[in-house]
Amino acid sequence: MVLVSSVPVLHPEAQTVEEMLEGWRNQQLCRNLAFDTVDKRIALVRRFIDHCNEFPWAWTSAMVEEFFADLRGIKGRAQSTARGYQNGLRMFCSYIADPDYGWDRLCEQRFGTHPAQVFFEWNTAAHVQENEQDPRKRPFTKKELQDFFDHADEQVTLIASARKKGWLPAYRDAVMFKIAYSYALRFNELRHLQTVDFSRNPRAREFGQYGGVLIRYGKSKKGSPPKRRTVLTVFDWTPEVITDWLTHGQPYLDDGIDLFPSERGTLIAETTLLRRFRRYCDELDLPDGLDLHSFRRSHITHLIEDGWDAKFVQDQAGHEFSSTTSLYTGVSSDYRTRTLRRMLDQTVQDALTFGDESS
């Protein structure tokens, strides 16, 4: 589009905002950020414009504080959510206030003012500690987990006995819950699994062709593609669950290689699985601190409780640092008591052995 200088822009404010957002979008894509991340940030800027009813070159710090006071005090958004919003809007302000992009000169020419940074250290939240997860979030206890799996299986039987159509999705979701726990999977890793991702483990032949699984859509670092890792099978019941699903379930939903297709042949949406998860938790009177990610926490915690090597557990989870794995570990009081007793007994035994040697 070519604009003749002598012809005025019909809606200069709206057009300038769109030009800013398009330029910022291109800048973020050049940094290899995901399309979904870019789109969410642009939607956030539009939301802030609607809230304060002012264009970016007229924003003030008072508008920032009013917006986030409303988010925290009235709408009850989490601290991490508010900080994420602040980071996104701060980056947009840094972009339009940077002289290298020329938005300051354009705004001076069109509106007699220029954009400025309005997000500062004194009116935004800082990320000061590594672990900021909701304190209610925790892993399943082994009894809770067994009760949940049993309940999920019972629902499949009940629906099938009543000759209702929903038994197959219920069966699929029950298997997804078990596989998420078996391999410590995040939801996005789980939904992208395919039948060709499984392989044999020559050092664990008892698991057959399901000795391990290749995770192709692991959590990526900023500006990088998904991180791959291989997770080994550790539970003897896992191959049986997979085999039964591939025989009696997956072929009736889709003839492709996706392990968990939806009824429409697409990948499962998180809301679909979460809705069933919450209903089962309510029916079992399980607390709100449990969520889909609790299966991943439970895998890590239960292996630690059962005496598996900490480095092995870290590799299973795909964590770069052991400190990250420790954040997922929520061992039971019984495990801590047994550990303390074992160490005390070992200390006494070492002291007696040393005394015998000295005499």
C-alpha positions in Angstrom: 0.0 0.0 0.0 1.4 3.4 -1.0 0.1 6.5 0.9 0.4 9.8 -0.8 1.6 12.4 1.8 -1.0 14.9 0.7 -3.9 12.5 1.3 -4.9 12.2 5.0 -5.4 8.8 6.6 -9.1 8.2 7.3 -8.6 6.5 10.7 -5.0 7.3 11.7 -5.3 6.0 15.3 -6.7 2.6 14.4 -4.3 2.2 11.4 -1.3 3.1 13.5 -2.2 0.5 16.1 -2.5 -2.2 13.5 0.8 -1.2 12.0 2.4 -1.4 15.4 0.9 -4.9 16.1 2.0 -6.2 12.7 5.5 -4.9 13.2 5.7 -6.4 16.7 4.4 -9.7 15.4 7.1 -9.8 12.8 9.8 -9.0 15.4 8.6 -11.9 17.6 8.5 -14.4 14.7 12.1 -13.4 13.9 12.9 -14.6 17.4 11.5 -18.0 16.6 8.6 -17.7 19.1 5.6 -20.0 18.6 2.7 -18.6 16.6 0.4 -19.4 19.6 2.6 -17.3 21.9 2.6 -14.4 19.5 -1.1 -14.4 18.9 -1.8 -14.5 22.7 0.4 -11.5 23.3 -1.2 -9.5 20.5 -4.7 -10.4 21.9 -3.4 -9.1 25.3 -2.4 -5.7 23.9 -5.9 -5.4 22.3 -7.5 -6.3 25.6 -5.4 -3.6 27.4 -6.4 -1.0 24.8 -10.1 -1.9 25.3 -9.8 -1.7 29.0 -8.2 1.7 29.3 -9.8 3.1 26.2 -6.6 4.7 25.1 -4.1 4.1 22.3 -0.6 2.9 23.2 1.0 6.4 22.8 -1.3 7.7 25.5 -0.8 4.9 28.1 0.2 5.9 31.6 1.4 4.0 34.7 -1.9 4.7 36.4 -3.7 2.7 33.6 -1.3 -0.2 34.2 -2.1 -0.2 37.9 -5.8 0.0 37.4 -5.8 -2.8 34.9 -3.9 -5.2 37.2 -5.7 -4.2 40.3 -8.9 -5.3 38.5 -7.3 -8.5 37.4 -6.1 -9.4 40.9 -8.7 -7.9 43.1 -11.9 -8.5 41.2 -11.2 -11.3 38.7 -8.9 -13.2 41.0 -6.1 -14.0 38.5 -3.1 -15.9 39.8 0.1 -14.1 40.5 1.9 -15.9 37.8 -0.8 -15.0 35.3 -0.6 -11.3 36.2 3.2 -11.4 35.8 2.9 -13.0 32.4 0.6 -10.3 31.3 2.9 -7.6 32.6 5.9 -9.1 30.7 3.9 -9.3 27.5 2.8 -5.7 27.7 6.2 -4.5 28.8 7.8 -6.1 25.7 5.2 -4.3 23.5 6.0 -1.0 25.1 9.7 -1.5 24.7 9.1 -2.3 21.0 7.1 0.8 20.2 9.3 3.1 22.3 12.5 2.0 20.7 13.8 4.8 18.4 15.2 2.2 16.0 11.6 1.4 14.8 10.6 4.9 14.3 7.2 4.8 16.0 8.1 7.8 18.2 8.6 10.0 15.1 5.5 8.7 13.4 3.3 9.4 16.5 4.8 12.8 16.9 3.9 13.6 13.3 0.4 12.2 13.5 -0.7 12.8 17.1 1.8 15.3 18.6 3.0 12.8 21.2 5.1 9.6 21.3 4.9 6.1 23.0 6.8 5.4 26.2 7.6 2.6 28.5 5.0 2.5 31.4 5.9 -0.8 33.0 8.6 -0.4 35.6 10.2 -2.3 38.4 8.0 -0.4 40.9 4.6 -1.2 39.3 5.2 -4.8 38.1 5.7 -8.2 39.8 9.2 -9.7 39.9 10.0 -13.4 39.5 12.1 -13.9 42.6 11.8 -17.6 43.4 12.1 -20.7 41.3 9.0 -22.5 42.5 5.8 -20.5 42.3 3.3 -23.3 41.8 0.0 -23.4 43.6 0.7 -24.9 47.1 -2.4 -27.0 46.7 -0.9 -28.9 43.7 0.5 -32.3 44.6 0.9 -35.9 43.4 -1.6 -38.7 44.0 -1.0 -41.0 46.9 -0.7 -44.6 45.7 -4.1 -45.4 47.1 -5.7 -42.3 45.5 -4.1 -43.3 42.2 -5.4 -46.9 42.4 -8.9 -45.7 43.3 -8.9 -43.3 40.4 -7.8 -45.9 37.8 -10.3 -48.4 39.2 -13.1 -45.8 38.9 -12.1 -44.9 35.4 -12.2 -48.6 34.4 -15.6 -49.1 36.1 -17.1 -46.2 34.1 -16.1 -47.8 30.9 -17.8 -51.0 32.0 -20.9 -49.2 33.1 -21.3 -47.3 29.9 -20.7 -50.3 27.7 -23.2 -52.4 29.8 -25.8 -49.7 29.2 -25.1 -49.9 25.5 -24.3 -46.2 25.3 -22.1 -44.7 22.6 -19.6 -43.1 25.0 -17.8 -46.2 26.2 -15.0 -45.8 23.6 -14.0 -42.2 24.5 -14.3 -43.2 28.2 -11.9 -46.1 27.5 -9.5 -43.9 25.6 -9.4 -41.4 28.5 -8.9 -44.1 31.0 -5.9 -45.3 29.0 -4.5 -41.8 28.7 -4.6 -41.3 32.4 -2.6 -44.5 32.9 -0.1 -43.7 30.2 0.4 -40.2 31.5 1.4 -41.7 34.9 3.4 -44.6 33.4 5.8 -42.3 31.5 5.5 -39.0 33.5 4.0 -37.1 30.5 2.8 -33.6 30.1 -0.5 -33.3 28.3 1.0 -32.1 25.0 3.5 -34.9 25.1 0.6 -37.4 25.7 -1.7 -36.2 23.0 1.0 -36.3 20.3 1.9 -40.0 20.9 1.8 -42.3 17.9 1.9 -46.1 17.7 5.3 -45.9 16.0 6.9 -44.1 19.0 7.2 -47.3 21.1 10.3 -49.5 20.9 12.0 -52.4 22.5 14.5 -52.1 25.4 17.2 -54.8 25.0 17.9 -54.7 28.7 14.3 -55.2 29.6 13.0 -57.8 27.2 10.0 -58.6 29.5 8.3 -55.5 28.2 8.3 -56.7 24.6 7.9 -54.0 22.0 6.9 -51.5 24.6 10.2 -51.1 26.5 10.3 -47.4 25.9 8.6 -44.5 24.1 10.0 -41.6 22.1 8.6 -38.3 23.3 8.7 -36.0 20.2 6.8 -33.0 21.6 8.6 -32.3 24.9 8.6 -28.9 26.5 10.7 -26.6 24.4 13.0 -23.7 25.4 12.1 -20.2 24.2 12.6 -19.9 20.5 13.5 -23.6 20.1 11.7 -26.6 18.6 10.1 -29.2 20.9 12.7 -31.2 22.9 12.8 -34.9 22.3 13.6 -37.6 24.9 13.1 -41.3 25.4 11.2 -42.6 28.5 11.7 -46.2 29.6 8.9 -48.4 30.7 9.1 -49.2 34.5 5.8 -50.7 35.4 5.0 -54.3 34.3 1.3 -53.5 33.7 2.0 -50.7 31.1 2.6 -53.0 28.0 -0.7 -54.8 28.8 -2.6 -51.5 28.9 -1.2 -50.4 25.6 -1.7 -53.7 23.9 -5.3 -53.9 24.9 -6.0 -50.4 23.8 -4.4 -51.0 20.4 -6.5 -54.2 20.0 -9.9 -53.1 21.3 -9.9 -49.3 21.2 -7.7 -47.3 18.9 -8.6 -49.0 15.6 -12.3 -48.2 16.2 -11.6 -44.5 16.5 -9.2 -43.9 13.7 -7.2 -46.0 11.2 -4.1 -43.8 11.4 -1.1 -44.0 13.7 -2.2 -41.5 16.4 -2.4 -43.3 19.7 -5.2 -41.3 21.1 -7.4 -39.8 18.3 -10.6 -38.0 19.1 -14.0 -39.1 17.7 -13.4 -36.7 14.7 -9.9 -38.1 14.0 -8.1 -35.1 15.4 -5.9 -34.8 18.5 -7.5 -34.7 21.9 -8.1 -31.2 23.3 -7.0 -30.7 26.9 -10.5 -29.5 28.0 -11.9 -32.8 26.9 -9.6 -34.9 29.1 -9.7 -32.3 31.9 -13.5 -32.4 32.0 -13.6 -36.1 32.6 -10.7 -35.9 35.1 -12.5 -33.4 37.2 -15.7 -35.4 37.2 -14.0 -38.5 38.4 -12.2 -36.5 41.1 -15.5 -35.1 42.3 -17.1 -38.5 42.3 -14.3 -39.9 44.4 -14.2 -36.7 46.7 -10.6 -36.1 45.8 -9.2 -32.6 46.6 -8.8 -29.7 44.1 -5.0 -29.9 44.4 -5.0 -32.8 41.9 -4.9 -32.1 38.2 -3.7 -33.7 35.0 -0.1 -32.7 35.8 -0.4 -34.7 39.1 0.1 -37.9 37.1 3.6 -36.6 36.2 4.3 -35.6 39.8 3.1 -39.0 40.9 5.4 -40.9 38.6 8.4 -39.0 39.9 7.4 -39.2 43.6 6.5 -42.9 43.5 9.8 -43.9 41.9 11.7 -41.9 44.5 9.7 -43.6 47.3 10.4 -47.0 45.8 14.1 -46.4 45.9 14.9 -45.7 42.2 18.0 -43.8 41.5 17.5 -40.0 41.5 19.4 -39.5 38.2 17.3 -42.1 36.5 14.1 -40.3 37.7 15.5 -37.0 36.5 16.1 -38.5 33.0 12.6 -40.0 32.9 11.1 -36.6 33.6 13.3 -34.9 31.0 14.6 -32.3 33.5 17.9 -30.6 32.8 18.6 -30.1 36.5 17.9 -32.3 39.6 16.6 -29.2 41.4 13.7 -29.1 39.0 12.9 -32.8 39.6 12.9 -32.1 43.4 10.1 -29.5 42.9 7.9 -32.3 41.5 8.6 -34.7 44.4 6.1 -34.9 47.2 7.0 -37.9 49.2 4.6 -39.2 51.9 5.3 -38.9 55.6 5.6 -42.7 55.8 8.4 -42.6 53.3 10.2 -39.8 55.3 9.7 -41.8 58.5 11.2 -45.0 56.9 14.1 -43.0 55.5 14.9 -41.5 58.9 14.6 -44.9 60.6 16.9 -46.5 58.1 19.5 -43.7 58.4 19.4 -43.8 62.2 19.8 -47.6 62.2 22.7 -47.3 59.8 24.4 -44.7 62.0 24.1 -47.0 65.1 25.4 -49.9 63.1 28.4 -47.9 61.8 29.2 -46.8 65.4 29.0 -50.4 66.7 31.2 -51.6 63.9 33.8 -48.8 64.5 33.8 -49.7 68.2 34.5 -53.4 67.6 37.3 -52.5 65.3 38.9 -50.1 67.8 38.8 -52.8 70.6 
